[in-house]
Amino acid sequence: MLDTLGEHNLMALIGLGSGLLLGLAARLGRFCTLGAIEDALYGGSTVRLRMWGIAIGLAVIGSFALMASGALVATQTYYLSIRWLPMASIVGGLMFGYGMALSGNCGYGAIARLGGGDLRSFVIVLVMGVATFVVLSGPLAPLRDYLFPQRPVTTDIAPGIAHQLAAISSIPVTWIGMSVGALILFGSAASRAVWQKPSHVAWAAAVGMSVVLAWAGTSWVAQTGFEALPVVSHSFAAPLGDTILWWMTGSARPLSFAVGSVTGVWTGAFVGSLIKGHFRWEACEDPRELRRQIFGAALMGTGAVIALGCSIGQGLSAFSLLALSGPVTFAAIFAGAALGLRQLIVGFSLRSRV
């Protein structure tokens, strides 16, 4: 297979296939980061937030099962090979969450909405992709590197919850990881409201499996092939910039998992919108709304680089490895989104009501 397709093309196909599940889950299962937070804070429902928990729990169990079988070496992944900076997770997560509220979508959600014909999301995707590279390797990269340096791990213990607990207790890392994943899964699924529509559980499971499939596929290529390709799973910050660059310079750049992942989510969302009959072209008619979305997208791109991932990259992919950055960044994203939603829905007026 590697000889026929080539390693880069196969990585792209892995991203495409697993990304399709994410795109379908967004349109058919209403799987959405901001939507889950908004429902919990203002809609009186935690169903979509529990869907996130189910997806995380299954992703953790699946990822550590891969580690137990030898199909995945966790320390080769980006999230467990870079030293964790708590302040980077907090600052970057807050920026991303606040920007997500202003934009009305995260990067993943914007791609999914674009698949349904929302041209406003096209602006979010472009601005977020460009902003990511401006901070990652562009003019602001030196400042970002000075404030939040990204350096390889120099200790014997990876910056992961399971790895840290294993070092203390001598219990195997995989046993701890799968146990934590099971607790997250059962705790999230322990709600009658979730099971009133079994499709909620099914689509949450599809999201979790998309992360596991990405880890398994890219790890197999990295272990079997000859090129030094990274072991990765889904994230939608830098991959947006990678995809934009590939579409502009594809003849000079090989395909990658990132391009396949973004394309897969868009394709899955497009198919899902056709199935539901929800596809329609939409554009922004309010300049103030567009200005807010552009500013929010720039904040998301910046925050994702600082935090080493977005709501999917940290909230699912890093969380699936129980990286220390995962839950901290996800909590910061939640807090930033809550702040932004309060500003948009309630406002910050301190005047007492008569």
Secondary structure by P-SEA (a helix, b strand, c coil): ccccccaaaaaaaaaaaaaaaaaaaaacccccaaaaaaaacccccaaaaaaaaaaaaaaaaaaaaaaaaccccccccccccccccaaaaaaaaaaaaaaaaaacccaaaaaaaaaaccaaaaaaaaaaaaaaaaaacccaaaaaaaacccccccccccccaaaaaaaaccccaaaaaaaaaaaaaaaaaccccccccaaaaaaaaaaaaaaaaaaaaaaaaaacccccccccccccaaaaaaaaaaaaccccccccaaaaaaaaaaaaaaaaaaaaccbbbbbbccaaaaaaaaaaaaaaaaaaaaaccccccccccccccccccaaaaaaaaaaaaaaaaaaacccccccccc
